[in-house]
Amino acid sequence: MSNSSSSRLLAESIAQEIALLPEGARIATHRELVRRFAASGTTVSAALALLAQRGLIAARPGAGTYRTAARPVAPTGDTSWQEAALDPAGTEGALGALRDFQAPALLQTLSTSGPDIVDLNGGYLHPGLQPLGALATAMSRAARRTQAWDRPPAGGLPELRDWFAADIGGGLGRHDILVCAAGQSALAIALRALAQPGDPVLLESPTYPGAIAAARAAGLRPVPVPMDADGLRSDHLDRALARTRARVIIVQPLFQNPTGASVSVARQEEIRAIARRHGAFVIEDDFARHMAHADASAAPPPMVADDPDGTIVHIRSLTKVTSPNLRVAAIAARGPVLARLRSAHVIDQLFVPAPLQLTALEVVTAPGWRRALTALSVALAHRREVATEAVLAAFGDHSLARRPRGGYHLWVSLPAHLDEHQLVPAALATGVAITPGTNFSATGNSLRHVRLSYVAAPSASGVDDAIRRLAPLLIEH
């Protein structure tokens, strides 16, 4: 049974229960529904989203989910024909490539939990860590600009492109920059622009589920390449390029999601040289550039900074260090490839709305921008230490192969008798949402790891308590 059909069936079951409740009554919590229906947290979240779309329930942040007033809803006709129409087996193209829009792992990263769940799954800053004052001021100032309601240039506002060029470095200019709607959009644009349906794309193993989903949605074939402490292994990369003739490689250079590894300067040079020799592009997803912790050593420059031949297509986003709603990022590239990227962007989005670009520009050029990043780096270092101590106490001394001084998560190995398919639902039943390692596998295999994020929970003490709450679930019976 597909994830979508499971959530629809669960939504119908919950709807029958809701029908018996009076208006304004609180429905069962996310945690209770997981336990009662023996469903995954993702399926429960999807079912509740369906019920909210139908107007049967409404969430009140911090308070729970409640039965809404009944309202007439037009009956749904027979939509069973859609199953055949959407069956990819009947839509295979001439190249034999199928576009896959199933993205359960990516959707899980966006799933919201009830107030009774501690979120160690989410990858965005809790509002308590966001620069909310700066964001509010920036949006207010942006809205007062007359150019906020003019159509912006397709490539982005010149001033914002200038800022991104300076922030990335390497002698880039505004003509090398394309402003787009956050990192996930930039990744999807780059993959479609650089590869054709049916092509292989080389990914770190394990890697960010959004990269896997974007590759499959573009009709590409993800090929995993092993990593070590210095990032993508150059020997395996060389062999994979020779074997597959891939034209695209995706690399996360700093505090990789999920392992936390950073690519060393020497490895950067190797990867760039290997890619250039094989005539391949490297998409450098630099999502964590501004998430170095207060006690981190100086980070190496991005790969694009020393790339005169245009091998690197660089992505730099503002979303992770501000708010999930400030969906502004830049693609940086040298040479004719930027024209291809710009065309793909225009076809998809035309342009990023001017009010959003101006808000981003106000944020990053305000006097308090650097202070906000410094405050965040201190908070992240504190949360990392708290989470690390809790993981070692709950999972054991050998559970962390790496303790990254940047990013927002820990990659935790599980004891031999347990895998993520057992731990994740058990954790949710105790009120803790965590991310299964399988989500980061291009092949869907169990990795016997879980990722624990420490930025989505309200406080460091809440992170500590939630991780230690997992300890009893790890005991072998």
C-alpha positions as CSV (number, residue, x, y, z in Angstrom):
1,M,0.0,0.0,0.0
2,S,1.4,3.4,-0.9
3,N,1.9,6.1,1.7
4,S,-0.8,8.3,0.1
5,S,-3.4,5.6,0.2
6,S,-2.4,4.7,3.8
7,S,-2.9,8.3,4.9
8,R,-6.3,8.6,3.1
9,L,-7.5,5.4,4.8
10,L,-6.3,6.7,8.2
11,A,-7.9,10.1,7.6
12,E,-11.3,8.4,7.0
13,S,-10.9,6.4,10.3
14,I,-10.1,9.6,12.2
15,A,-12.9,11.5,10.5
16,Q,-15.4,8.9,11.7
17,E,-14.2,9.5,15.3
18,I,-14.3,13.3,14.9
19,A,-17.9,13.2,13.6
20,L,-19.0,12.1,17.1
21,L,-17.2,15.0,18.9
22,P,-18.9,18.3,19.6
23,E,-17.5,21.5,17.9
24,G,-14.4,22.8,19.7
25,A,-13.5,19.4,21.2
26,R,-9.8,18.5,21.2
27,I,-9.0,15.5,19.2
28,A,-6.5,12.8,20.1
29,T,-2.9,13.9,20.1
30,H,-0.4,13.0,17.3
31,R,1.3,10.6,19.7
32,E,-2.0,8.9,20.7
33,L,-2.9,8.4,17.0
34,V,0.5,6.9,16.2
35,R,0.1,4.4,19.1
36,R,-3.6,3.6,18.5
37,F,-3.4,3.0,14.7
38,A,0.2,1.6,14.7
39,A,1.0,4.1,11.9
40,S,4.1,6.1,11.3
41,G,4.4,9.7,12.3
42,T,4.5,10.7,8.6
43,T,1.3,8.9,7.8
44,V,-0.5,10.4,10.8
45,S,0.7,13.9,9.8
46,A,-0.5,13.4,6.3
47,A,-3.9,12.2,7.5
48,L,-4.3,15.2,9.7
49,A,-3.3,17.5,6.9
50,L,-6.1,15.9,4.7
51,L,-8.6,16.5,7.5
52,A,-7.5,20.1,7.8
53,Q,-7.9,20.6,4.1
54,R,-11.5,19.3,4.4
55,G,-12.1,21.8,7.2
56,L,-12.8,19.1,9.8
57,I,-10.0,20.1,12.2
58,A,-7.9,23.1,13.0
59,A,-4.5,23.2,14.8
60,R,-3.9,25.8,17.6
61,P,-0.1,26.2,18.1
62,G,1.0,25.1,21.5
63,A,-2.5,23.9,22.4
64,G,-3.4,21.0,20.2
65,T,-5.8,20.2,17.3
66,Y,-9.6,20.7,17.6
67,R,-12.9,19.8,15.9
68,T,-14.1,22.6,13.8
69,A,-17.7,23.6,13.0
70,A,-19.3,21.3,10.5
71,R,-19.6,22.9,7.0
72,P,-21.1,21.5,3.8
73,V,-18.6,19.8,1.6
74,A,-19.4,18.8,-1.9
75,P,-19.3,15.0,-2.3
76,T,-16.3,13.5,-4.1
77,G,-17.1,11.6,-7.3
78,D,-15.4,8.5,-8.5
79,T,-11.7,9.4,-8.7
80,S,-10.5,5.8,-9.0
81,W,-9.6,6.5,-12.7
82,Q,-6.7,8.6,-11.5
83,E,-4.7,5.6,-10.2
84,A,-4.3,4.3,-13.8
85,A,-3.7,7.8,-15.2
86,L,-0.9,8.5,-12.7
87,D,0.7,5.0,-13.0
88,P,4.2,5.7,-14.2
89,A,4.4,2.4,-16.0
90,G,2.0,3.8,-18.6
91,T,3.9,7.1,-19.1
92,E,7.5,5.9,-19.8
93,G,9.2,8.3,-22.2
94,A,11.3,7.5,-25.2
95,L,14.5,7.5,-23.1
96,G,13.0,4.9,-20.7
97,A,13.3,7.5,-17.9
98,L,10.5,7.9,-15.3
99,R,10.0,10.9,-13.1
100,D,9.2,9.9,-9.6
101,F,7.3,12.3,-7.4
102,Q,7.1,10.1,-4.3
103,A,9.1,11.9,-1.7
104,P,8.1,10.5,1.7
105,A,11.5,11.1,3.3
106,L,11.5,14.8,2.2
107,L,7.9,15.2,3.4
108,Q,8.9,13.7,6.8
109,T,11.4,16.5,7.3
110,L,8.5,19.0,6.9
111,S,6.0,17.1,9.1
112,T,4.7,19.0,12.1
113,S,4.3,17.4,15.5
114,G,1.7,18.1,18.1
115,P,2.5,20.0,21.3
116,D,3.1,16.7,23.1
117,I,6.0,15.8,20.7
118,V,9.6,17.0,21.1
119,D,10.9,17.6,17.6
120,L,14.3,16.2,17.0
121,N,13.4,15.7,13.3
122,G,13.0,19.2,11.9
123,G,15.8,21.0,10.1
124,Y,14.7,24.6,10.6
125,L,15.4,26.8,13.5
126,H,12.9,27.0,16.3
127,P,11.4,30.5,16.5
128,G,13.4,31.1,19.7
129,L,16.6,30.8,17.6
130,Q,15.4,32.9,14.6
131,P,16.2,36.6,14.3
132,L,12.5,37.5,14.5
133,G,13.0,41.2,15.3
134,A,15.4,41.6,12.4
135,L,13.0,39.8,10.1
136,A,10.0,41.9,11.1
137,T,11.9,45.1,10.7
138,A,13.3,44.0,7.4
139,M,9.9,43.0,6.0
140,S,8.4,46.3,7.1
141,R,11.1,48.4,5.5
142,A,10.9,46.3,2.3
143,A,7.2,46.8,2.0
144,R,7.6,50.5,2.1
145,R,10.0,50.6,-0.9
146,T,8.3,51.6,-4.1
147,Q,10.3,48.9,-6.0
148,A,8.7,46.2,-3.9
149,W,5.7,46.1,-6.3
150,D,7.7,46.4,-9.5
151,R,8.6,43.3,-11.4
152,P,12.2,42.4,-10.5
153,P,14.8,41.3,-13.0
154,A,14.6,37.6,-13.8
155,G,18.0,36.9,-12.4
156,G,17.3,38.8,-9.2
157,L,17.8,42.3,-7.8
158,P,21.2,43.6,-8.7
159,E,22.0,44.7,-5.1
160,L,21.1,41.2,-3.7
161,R,23.2,39.5,-6.4
162,D,26.1,41.8,-5.4
163,W,25.7,40.8,-1.8
164,F,25.6,37.1,-2.6
165,A,28.7,37.4,-4.9
166,A,30.7,39.1,-2.1
167,D,29.4,36.6,0.5
168,I,30.5,33.6,-1.6
169,G,33.8,35.2,-2.6
170,G,36.3,33.9,-5.2
171,G,36.0,37.0,-7.4
172,L,32.4,36.4,-8.4
173,G,30.4,39.3,-9.8
174,R,26.7,39.9,-10.0
175,H,26.7,38.5,-13.6
176,D,27.7,35.1,-12.1
177,I,24.7,35.0,-9.7
178,L,21.1,33.9,-10.1
179,V,18.6,34.5,-7.2
180,C,16.1,31.7,-6.7
181,A,13.6,30.5,-4.1
182,A,15.8,28.7,-1.5
183,G,18.1,25.8,-1.7
184,Q,15.7,23.0,-2.6
185,S,14.4,25.0,-5.6
186,A,18.0,25.8,-6.6
187,L,18.9,22.1,-6.4
188,A,16.0,21.1,-8.6
189,I,16.7,23.8,-11.2
190,A,20.4,22.8,-11.4
191,L,19.6,19.1,-11.8
192,R,17.1,19.7,-14.6
193,A,19.5,22.2,-16.4
194,L,22.6,20.1,-16.2
195,A,21.3,16.6,-16.9
196,Q,18.8,14.8,-19.2
197,P,16.1,12.3,-18.2
198,G,17.7,8.9,-17.7
199,D,21.1,10.3,-16.8
200,P,22.9,9.1,-13.6
201,V,23.7,11.6,-10.9
202,L,26.3,10.9,-8.3
203,L,25.4,11.5,-4.7
204,E,27.2,11.2,-1.4
205,S,26.2,8.1,0.6
206,P,24.3,8.9,2.8
207,T,22.9,12.2,1.7
208,Y,20.1,14.8,2.0
209,P,16.7,13.3,1.0
210,G,15.9,16.4,-0.9
211,A,18.7,15.7,-3.3
212,I,17.5,12.2,-3.9
213,A,13.9,13.4,-4.4
214,A,14.9,16.2,-6.8
215,A,17.0,13.8,-8.8
216,R,14.2,11.3,-9.2
217,A,11.6,14.0,-10.0
218,A,13.9,15.1,-12.8
219,G,14.0,11.5,-14.2
220,L,17.6,11.0,-13.1
221,R,19.2,7.9,-11.6
222,P,20.8,8.5,-8.2
223,V,24.1,6.6,-7.8
224,P,25.6,6.6,-4.3
225,V,29.3,7.2,-3.8
226,P,30.9,6.3,-0.4
227,M,32.3,9.0,2.0
228,D,35.0,9.1,4.6
229,A,36.0,11.7,7.2
230,D,37.1,14.1,4.5
231,G,34.0,13.9,2.4
232,L,33.3,12.2,-0.9
233,R,35.9,9.5,-1.6
234,S,37.9,10.6,-4.6
235,D,38.9,7.1,-5.7
236,H,35.3,5.9,-5.7
237,L,34.2,9.1,-7.4
238,D,36.7,8.5,-10.2
239,R,35.6,5.0,-10.8
240,A,31.9,5.9,-10.6
241,L,32.3,8.6,-13.3
242,A,34.2,6.2,-15.5
243,R,31.6,3.6,-15.1
244,T,28.4,5.7,-15.4
245,R,29.6,8.7,-17.5
246,A,27.6,10.9,-15.2
247,R,27.7,14.6,-15.9
248,V,26.5,15.8,-12.4
249,I,27.9,15.3,-8.9
250,I,26.3,16.7,-5.7
251,V,28.5,17.6,-2.8
252,Q,27.7,19.2,0.6
253,P,31.1,20.7,1.5
254,L,30.5,21.7,5.1
255,F,28.8,19.8,8.0
256,Q,27.2,17.4,5.5
257,N,23.6,16.3,6.1
258,P,23.4,13.8,7.7
259,T,26.9,12.7,8.7
260,G,28.3,16.2,9.6
261,A,31.5,15.6,7.6
262,S,33.3,18.5,5.9
263,V,35.3,18.2,2.7
264,S,39.0,19.0,3.3
265,V,40.9,21.5,1.1
266,A,42.9,18.6,-0.4
267,R,39.8,16.6,-1.1
268,Q,38.1,19.6,-2.7
269,E,41.0,19.9,-5.1
270,E,40.8,16.2,-5.9
271,I,37.1,16.2,-6.5
272,R,37.3,19.3,-8.7
273,A,40.2,17.8,-10.8
274,I,38.4,14.5,-11.2
275,A,35.2,16.1,-12.3
276,R,37.0,18.4,-14.7
277,R,38.8,15.4,-16.3
278,H,35.5,13.6,-16.8
279,G,33.7,16.7,-18.1
280,A,31.2,16.7,-15.2
281,F,29.7,19.5,-13.1
282,V,29.8,19.5,-9.3
283,I,26.8,21.0,-7.6
284,E,28.2,22.5,-4.4
285,D,25.2,22.6,-1.9
286,D,26.7,25.0,0.7
287,F,23.6,25.0,2.9
288,A,25.5,25.2,6.3
289,R,28.1,27.9,5.4
290,H,26.7,30.3,8.1
291,M,26.0,27.5,10.7
292,A,29.6,27.1,12.0
293,H,29.6,26.9,15.8
294,A,31.3,29.4,18.1
295,D,34.1,26.9,18.8
296,A,34.7,25.9,15.2
297,S,38.0,26.5,13.4
298,A,38.0,28.6,10.2
299,A,36.1,26.8,7.4
300,P,37.8,26.2,4.1
301,P,36.6,28.5,1.2
302,P,33.9,27.1,-1.0
303,M,35.0,25.0,-4.0
304,V,33.6,27.6,-6.4
305,A,36.1,30.2,-5.0
306,D,39.0,28.5,-7.0
307,D,37.2,27.4,-10.1
308,P,38.2,29.3,-13.2
309,D,37.0,26.6,-15.6
310,G,33.4,26.6,-14.3
311,T,33.2,23.1,-13.0
312,I,31.4,24.1,-9.8
313,V,27.7,25.2,-9.6
314,H,27.4,26.7,-6.1
315,I,24.2,27.0,-4.1
316,R,24.1,29.4,-1.1
317,S,20.8,29.8,0.9
318,L,19.7,32.2,3.6
319,T,16.8,30.0,4.8
320,K,18.6,27.8,7.4
321,V,19.9,30.7,9.4
322,T,16.9,32.9,9.3
323,S,13.4,31.4,8.8
324,P,11.9,28.6,6.7
325,N,9.8,31.4,5.2
326,L,12.7,33.5,3.9
327,R,13.0,31.3,0.9
328,V,15.8,33.1,-0.9
329,A,19.0,31.5,-2.3
330,A,21.6,32.1,-5.0
331,I,23.1,29.9,-7.7
332,A,26.7,30.9,-8.6
333,A,28.4,29.6,-11.8
334,R,30.9,30.7,-14.4
335,G,30.4,30.3,-18.1
336,P,27.6,29.4,-20.5
337,V,26.0,27.1,-17.9
338,L,24.5,30.1,-16.1
339,A,22.3,30.9,-19.2
340,R,21.0,27.3,-19.1
341,L,20.3,27.7,-15.3
342,R,18.6,31.0,-15.9
343,S,16.3,29.6,-18.5
344,A,15.4,26.6,-16.3
345,H,14.6,29.1,-13.5
346,V,12.4,31.3,-15.6
347,I,10.4,28.3,-16.9
348,D,9.8,27.2,-13.4
349,Q,9.3,30.4,-11.4
350,L,9.7,33.4,-13.7
351,F,11.3,35.3,-10.8
352,V,11.5,35.5,-7.0
353,P,8.9,38.0,-5.7
354,A,10.5,41.5,-5.1
355,P,9.1,41.8,-1.5
356,L,10.9,38.6,-0.5
357,Q,14.2,39.6,-2.2
358,L,14.1,43.1,-0.6
359,T,13.4,41.6,2.8
360,A,16.4,39.3,2.4
361,L,18.5,42.3,1.3
362,E,17.4,44.3,4.3
363,V,18.2,41.4,6.6
364,V,21.8,40.8,5.4
365,T,22.8,44.4,5.0
366,A,21.4,45.5,8.4
367,P,24.0,46.4,11.1
368,G,22.8,43.5,13.3
369,W,23.3,40.7,10.7
370,R,26.7,39.7,11.8
371,R,25.6,39.9,15.5
372,A,22.7,37.6,14.8
373,L,25.0,35.0,13.1
374,T,27.4,35.2,16.1
375,A,24.5,34.7,18.6
376,L,23.3,31.8,16.6
377,S,26.8,30.2,16.5
378,V,27.0,30.4,20.3
379,A,23.5,28.9,20.7
380,L,24.3,26.1,18.2
381,A,27.5,25.2,20.0
382,H,25.7,25.0,23.3
383,R,22.9,22.8,21.9
384,R,25.5,20.6,20.2
385,E,27.3,20.0,23.5
386,V,24.0,19.2,25.3
387,A,22.9,16.9,22.6
388,T,26.3,15.1,22.4
389,E,26.4,14.5,26.2
390,A,22.8,13.1,26.1
391,V,23.6,10.9,23.1
392,L,26.7,9.4,24.7
393,A,24.7,8.7,27.9
394,A,21.7,7.1,26.1
395,F,23.4,5.4,23.1
396,G,26.9,4.7,24.4
397,D,30.4,5.9,23.8
398,H,30.7,4.5,20.3
399,S,27.5,5.9,18.9
400,L,29.1,9.1,17.5
401,A,31.8,8.7,14.9
402,R,31.9,12.4,14.4
403,R,31.1,15.5,16.5
404,P,30.8,18.3,14.0
405,R,31.4,21.9,15.1
406,G,28.8,23.2,12.7
407,G,25.3,22.4,11.3
408,Y,22.4,21.4,13.4
409,H,22.3,17.6,13.9
410,L,24.1,14.5,15.0
411,W,24.4,11.2,13.1
412,V,23.9,8.5,15.7
413,S,24.7,4.8,15.1
414,L,22.4,2.2,16.7
415,P,23.2,-1.0,18.6
416,A,23.5,-4.2,16.6
417,H,20.2,-5.6,17.7
418,L,18.2,-2.6,16.7
419,D,17.5,-0.6,13.4
420,E,15.7,2.6,12.7
421,H,12.5,0.9,11.6
422,Q,12.1,-0.3,15.2
423,L,13.3,2.8,17.0
424,V,11.6,5.6,15.2
425,P,8.0,4.6,15.9
426,A,8.9,3.6,19.4
427,A,10.4,7.0,20.0
428,L,7.4,8.7,18.6
429,A,5.2,6.7,21.0
430,T,7.2,8.1,23.9
431,G,6.8,11.7,22.5
432,V,10.0,12.1,20.6
433,A,10.2,12.6,16.8
434,I,13.5,11.5,15.2
435,T,14.7,10.9,11.6
436,P,15.4,7.3,10.4
437,G,18.7,6.8,8.6
438,T,16.8,5.1,5.7
439,N,15.6,8.6,4.7
440,F,19.2,9.4,3.7
441,S,19.8,6.3,1.6
442,A,19.4,6.5,-2.2
443,T,18.8,2.8,-2.3
444,G,16.3,2.7,0.6
445,N,18.5,0.3,2.6
446,S,18.7,0.5,6.4
447,L,21.7,2.4,7.6
448,R,21.3,1.5,11.3
449,H,21.5,5.2,12.1
450,V,19.2,8.0,13.2
451,R,19.6,11.7,12.8
452,L,18.9,13.8,15.8
453,S,18.3,17.5,15.1
454,Y,18.8,19.9,18.0
455,V,17.5,23.2,16.5
456,A,13.7,22.5,16.1
457,A,13.0,22.0,19.8
458,P,12.1,25.0,22.0
459,S,15.1,24.6,24.3
460,A,18.5,22.9,24.9
461,S,17.0,21.3,28.1
462,G,14.2,19.9,26.0
463,V,16.7,18.3,23.6
464,D,18.5,16.8,26.5
465,D,15.4,15.3,28.1
466,A,14.1,14.0,24.8
467,I,17.3,12.2,23.9
468,R,17.7,10.6,27.3
469,R,14.1,9.5,27.1
470,L,15.2,7.2,24.3
471,A,17.6,5.2,26.5
472,P,15.1,2.5,27.6
473,L,14.2,1.8,24.0
474,L,17.7,0.8,23.2
475,I,17.8,-2.1,25.7
476,E,18.0,-5.5,24.1
477,H,15.2,-7.8,25.4
